[in-house]
Amino acid sequence: MALGFLIALEIAARHYGLPGPITNQAKEVIFAPKSGPLLYASMGLMMVVLTWRERFIAAGIAVGIDVAFFLVRWAVGAKMMFGNGALWVVLGYAVIAVTRRTGRERILLLKGVGLGLLLVAGRKTGDTWLLITSKTRPAVLDQYVATADHALGNPSWIVGRIVKATGPIGDHVLDYVYIQLAVAAVLVSLYQLRNVAAERRFPRHHLVRTFLVIGLLGPGIYMIYPVVGPIFAYGADGGHWAVADLWPNTPTPIIAPHHMPFDATTPRNCMPSLHTAWATAIFIHSRKGPRILRFGGAFWLIATLGATLGFGYHYGTDIISGVVFTLTIEAALRSIERGWDRSGIQLVAYGATVFTAFLLSYRYLPMEMAEQPWVFGPLLILAMISVIYLYVRTTKLWEAKAPKVAPARQPEPEPQAELV
């Protein structure tokens, strides 16, 4: 199914004269990768099925290959980037699994390789989806979303001015957090998958599953609800396509919104904010980890919110939609894992209803929302909080009903003979 989806995207991209996800990934076997940290993160995911000795060997081989590529690129003056070695190691273990392993060991190793490749394929698939949205959706709905955003106080404009005031330090920190979101997800996933090598099996639910489902469903909504973001629709980055150069200093005027044409290169990737969705997933899954992991998950969520709003990539309405989107997906995946029951069905149905209501209200009630912010603003926030509350309450109920795993019984020490 995943292969068929990749092939379909490849064909769709070729239709618009663009390389698809399969082509882009194949290029990175030889040419400079787009993201070296992502490839090493994918190798890290694959290595959860290996022994410590095999991990050290794999890491050493990856670094050695990258050093060789670095020297060649430096000699010919090519683009410098690492990561090829990590991809070679992952592909090498795929060959080892087919040719040198059998039975359950082969299946386990192939699952590890597949997990690593899925992370990279997800990134390439997302890039292709974004290109397709820009080619197939010539008109965007930014004026509707920006008008509705008045109900929340135009947070992108406020945070944008704050980030601008912090200077280059704040800008660089938030930019790194925004770009390396997948690496943060891998760190949490590695903690969740730390016992795979010993137990010879994967847990039934982990962060990577949520990440991939978010990335699969989100772009489909982009096709239905194309939005480019304030820095493009109302900022200098939009060029002559922008309504005016208003972001972040001047809030948008409250006037009747309408569809607006935009260029064929800017992705329509705002509604919902998938960066917020992924950061929320990281935060949720980090709650079961040690203190440093919980702190990291909270930091990444706060910093991601600051980046998405502060760089003008999203409106406040995108953010609250992304939170509800993630909680609904997470609830559905956990229900699939443990079996559907009434509480799970109610949670997923309620989350989907609130998310749909958000999208419809932004589209059909933006003027009412902008003119009565003290009514609609609290309603939007309360709707999001209600989903959060129901999610927390339901998951606690599930944990209370989960069977307790009894610790293994320790053998009693043999009685020692008494000395006479």
Buried (B, 14 or more C-beta within 10 A) or exposed (E): EBEEEBEEBBEBBEEBEBBBBBBBBEEBEEBBBBBBBBBBBBBBBBBBBBEEEBBEEBBEBBBEBBEEBBEEBEEEEEEEBBBBBBBBBBBBBBEBBEEEBEEEEBBBBBBBBBBBBBBBBBBBBBBBBBBBBBBEBBEBBBBBBBBBBBBBEBBBBBBBEEBBEBEEEBBEBBBEBBEBBBBBBBBBBBBBBEEBBEEEEBEEBBBBBBBBBBBBBBBEBBEEBBBBBBBBBBBEBBEEBBBEEBBBEEBBEBEEBEEBEBBEEBBBBBBBBBBBBBBBBBBBBBEEBEEEBBEBBBBBBEBBBBBBBBBBBBBBBBBBBBBBBBBBBBBBBBBEEBEEEEBBEEBBEBBBBBBEBBBEBBBEBBBBBBEBBEEBBEBBBEBBEBBBEBBEEBBEBBEEEEEEEEEEEEEEEEEEEEEE
